[in-house]
């Protein structure tokens, strides 16, 4: 296989999981903004996700969020997805929107509240069994806002106990993905604030517990690609939540704030074998002011473009420059790949797959936005209810 053929093959096989919640209404902490044609049910979210996959050919799975995507029959929901060329992906738990969780969920000082949170996580594994999902994705808003509010050591013990209980419930082929976030809504001490904490818990649990890197969950200046390389080296990178941020966890479109950072991350993924090592490439975004499906299509394309550039890095030339200590040449090799216009290559890859080379244009011409705006009248639009 030629080098170009290998690049094309890697791009063709790459899959980006889209989040169900990105198709619903979202906004700021002050207001949720509504848009015409927004889905009213999990089934309609899947209908929209199918359009993203139809025009990109790279988004075959959809992550669910419980209870936002609660249905009576999850096996039927999985069939609905399959009928539209999709499968259901990660099941995302929610232990941060119940009044009982004001002081935490799995780390709460009261055993009854912790039991309620663990019961929810176990119910999410039941949903995985029904949908055939591989991944349980955990993010906890747990933490404290004041010194002395709770015992930091004990909270870590409570967290470890809860994770161990859920880990023991996982079935064959299922994984637990632990996400971290260095602040918000806990402003003094967050219980899973960084990759090291998440890694330590996953290491204690076993091989089916892995870390999720949300690209918006870091302090300014954090070298995210170093984290990615380290976790890949230890076979502990389970997946990404791709988004962008300017100040904090903005959940903007991936690649919007710093496309060069996304390229650097994807280079470490390629370098560390992450494209073929079960790493889940998921989006975690809220499209507050922009049209939702076009924004998701653009995000998928941004991941593809960063991946294409990463695949084009001349690794032999880079290694030679690194071995010889030629700092400027090594940097130039990376920059040559980053500065390559890969859009014609991706257009070619899509057309070879029988797709329109211009996913955004194809979506606009499809009339789907107009159709859903006219038909999805009445009922309650989906949203995260802030």
N, C-alpha and C positions, 0 to 999 in steps of 0.2 A: 504494500500500500504506500502510495506517495505521501509526502508530508502534507500536501494540500488535501488529499483524500482523507487523511487521518483527522485533520482539523474539521473537515465537513462532517465526518462521521460522529465526532464528539459533539458538535453543535446540534446535529440531528437527534442525538440520543438524550440531550439535556432536557430536563423537565423542571418547570417552575410551578410550585403549588400556590394557588390563589386562595385568599381567605374569604369565607362566606360573608364576614362582617364588612368587608370593603365594598360590597354591593349594596349595603343598606345605608340609611341616613346616619350621618355623624356630624360632629362639630367641635366646638370648644367646650370648656367647662361652663360657659355662660349660655350657650344655645346650641341646639341641634338643628341643622339646616336641612330642609326637605327639598327633594328634586322630583320632577315628574317621572313616572315610569319606574320608580324604585320598587324592588320586590316586596311583596307582602308576606311571603312564606319561604321556608327553606327550599321548597321545590322551585320557586321562581328565582331564588338566588342561583340555583344550579342551572336553570335555563340561561341566565346571563353568563355564568361561568362557561357554559358550553360555547357561547359565542366567542369568548376570549380564546378558547382552545381551537375553535374552528378557523380563526383568522391568524393565529400564531403557530399552531401545530406544536406548541411547547408547554401547554398548561393543562395536563390531563387529570389533575387531582385537585380536590377542593377541601380545605380544612374547615371543620365545624367548630362552633363555640357553644358550649352548654352552660346555661340554659337558653341562650339566644336562639339556638337551632333545635329546640326540643320538639319532637314529634311523637305521635303514639306508636309508630311502627318504623323503626330504624332500618330494618331489612328492606322494607318497601322504599324508603328513601334511597338506600343504596341501589335498588333496582331502577329508580327514577334517574339516578346519576348514570348508571350503565347504559340506559336507553338513550342517553344523550352523549355517549362516548367518553364519559368521565368515570372516575372512581373517587370514593371518599378517602380523604387523607387524614391528617392528624386530628385527634379529638382534643380540643382545648378546654381545660377546666376553668371554672369561674368561682373563686372563693373571695371575691372582693366587693360584691354588690348586695350583700345581705346584711341587715342591721346587726345580726349576731357577730359579724366579723369586724366590728368597729375597732377592736383592739387586737385583731389578727384572726387567723383561721387555724391552720395546723400548729401555729406557735402560740395560740391564745392561752392565757393563764388558766382558764376554766376547762376541765376535761370534757364536759358536755359539748362545748363549742368545738373543741378539737375533734371529737367524735363525729359531729355533724359535718365538718369539713372533710374528714377522711371518708365518710360514707358517700359524699358527693364524688370524690375521686374514684372510689371503687365503682360507683354507678357509671362513671365515664369509661371504665374498663369494660363494663357490661355492654356499653354502646359500641365499643371497639369490636367486641365479639360479634355483635349483630351486623356491623357495617363491613367487617373485614379490614378495619384500619390497623396499620402497623404501629403508629406512634401515639402515645399519650403525652401531651405537652403541658407542662406545669409552670405557671408563673404565679408567685405569691406577692400580694401587696403587704405582707406582714412586716412589721417593724415597730419602732417606737419614735415618738416625737420629743420626748423629754428625758434628760439624764435621770436615772433612777426609776423610770416608769415601770420597768420590768427587768428581770434578770437575764442578761445577754447570754450567759452560759446555758441556763436552763432552756431558753428559747431554741438554741441550737440542738439541744437534746430532744426537745419536743419535735422539731423538724425532722431529725434523723429517725425518730420512732415512726412518724407518720409516713415518711418516704419508704421505710423498710416494709411497712404493712402493705402499701400499694404495690411496691416492687414484687412482693411475694404473691400477689394476685395476678400478675401479668401472665398471659398465656404464651404458648410457643410462637416464636417469631415476632412477639410484641416488644416494644421498647418504651422506656420512660425518658423523656427529654426535659431537662431542668434548665429553665431560663433564669437569668439574673438581671438585676437593674439597680444601679448604684444609689438611686434615691427616688422619691415620689411613690406613694403618698407618705412614706415614713421619712421624716427629715432629720432625725437624730441617728438612728441605727436601723438599717434595713437588714432583714434576716438572710436574704440571698443577694448581697450587694455587688458581687463581682464574680469573674470566671473562676477565681481560685476557690471561693466558697462552694460554688456549684460543682467544680471538679472534685473537691475533697469529698463531698457527699456522694457523688457518682462513683468515685473510686471505692468507697466503702461499700456501696450497694452491690456492684458487680458489673459485668460486661454489657448488660442490656440497659444500663443507665448512662446517658450521655448528655453533653452540655449543648444548649442552644445559644447561639450568638445573635442577639438582636443588635443590629448595627446602630441603633439610636440610643442604646443603653449604656453609654460610656461617658466619662468625664472628657472635657475638651482636651485635645492633644493625645488621647490614648491611641497607642499603636495597635489597632484592631488586627492587622495582618499578623503581628507577632503572636497574639492570642490564638488566631486560627492555625498558624504553623505549629504552635506548641500542642494544641489539642489534637491536631491531625497526627502529630508525631506519637502521641500516646493513645491513638485510636479512640478518642473521647469526644470528637466533634460529631454531634448527632445531626445538626442542622442549623439553618439560619432563619432569622426573621429579618428579611431585607426591608429597609426603609431609609429615609434620610432625616437628618435633623440639623437645624441651625443653632438652636439654643439648648433644648433638652429633648424630650421624647416626642418630637413633633409628628412622627409617623407620616412624613411626606413621601412622595414617590422615590423609590430607590434610584440613586445616581443623580438626584436633583441638586443636592447640596455640594457634593464632592465626587464627581465621576472618577477622578484619579484614584481616590481611596478605594472605590469599588473595584477598579482594575487591579490595584495592589492586593486586595483581598482575594480576588479571583485568581491572581497569579499564584498565591500561596496554596489555594485549593488545587489548582492544576499541578503545581510542584509536589504537593503532598499526596497526590492520588485521590483527592476528594471527589473528583468527577465520577469515579467508578467505585467508590467505597461506601455507598449507602448514605451519603450526606444529603439531607433534605433541603432543597432550596425553596424556602417558603417566603411569601410576601406577608408583611404585617403592616398594613397601611390604612389610614382613614382619609377618604377623599371628600373634604368638607365643602370646597368651593368649586372644584372641577368635576366635570362629568365622570361618572364612575367607571364605566366599561372602557372608554378611551384611556383613562388614566392607568387602569390595570394593564391594558395592552401595551401602553408605553413603558410601564415598569418591566414587563416581561422582556420587551425589546432591549431595555437598558441592561438587564442582566445578560442577555445574549450578546450584546455588543462588548460588554466588559469581558465576558468569557472568550469571545473570539480574539480580542486583543491579547488576552493572557495566553491563549494557545499559540499565538504567533511569535511569542518571545523566543528568540534564538538562544536556546538554553546551552548549546555547546559554546557559542561565543560568549555568553554571560559567564559560564563556568571558567572559561579560559581567562577572561578579564579578572574575575575574582581571584583565581589562583595566582595570577601575576601581580596582584595588588594594584591594578590599573583602575583606580576609583572612577575617573571620568568615563572611561570606556564602558565599564559595567553599568553605570547609570545611563549612558547613551543607548545601550542595547535595550534596556527597559523602555526608555522614552521613544525609541524608534517604533516599538510595538504599540505603545499607547497612542502615538500620533498617527497610526495607520487608520485610514478611513475604511472600516470593515463593513459599511452598509452595503456596498455592491456584493461582497461575499455572502452576506446574510440574505440578500435578495435572491441570489443564485441558489443558496441552500433551500430557501422556501419554495422556489419555483421547481426545483428538482423533486420536492415532496408533493408537488401538485397544488401548492398553495399560491395565493396571490402574493407577489413580492412586496406589496405595500399593505401590511395588516391594518394600519390606521385608515387608509383610504378605502380598503375593502369593507371595513366596518361601517364607515360613514355611508357608503353606497348601498349597504344592505337594507337600510330602512328600519333596523331593529329598534333604534331609539324612538323613532316616531310611532312604531307599532306598539311598543310597551307603554308609552305615554298615553296612547289612546285607549288601550285595553285595561291597564291596571288602575282602574278607577274604583274608589270605595275600599273598604277594609282598612287595616292598619299597616302602614308602611313599616318595614323592618328598620331597626336602628338600635343603638346601644343605650338609649334611654337616659342620657345625662340631663 
